């Protein structure tokens, strides 16, 4: 599918292929094929939706861990490799989508609405180990991050 847009083809992920091969019943195999037949972009959007609504990552993981996993998932399952700039752009879009979405795990509140309901933003924040890793690896631009925080009136402390 090289060179095609994700909206131009349907395929089965590795997990879906396993499910289809696992069953001996041809009827069940056909049922799964119908169930899993979906264009790639819709599969990807469904995956993003579920991860956003449920938090998508285990209690010991951060959103940065999830995003790293997701970029790998995109490469392994969909054959889409993102460059550094594309990862940064995707991360910004994902975080914005997360912050504006009415999430199940927040009882239907968006993170932005929850923040506004408390009436004020934090004056400063500190960087945790996951963000430090992203900065050190170059996956995330610290200067852009600090600039965005400054625009919001938040100071970054190490």
Order of alpha helices (4+ residues) and beta strands (2+ residues): alpha-alpha-alpha-alpha-alpha-alpha-beta-alpha-alpha-beta
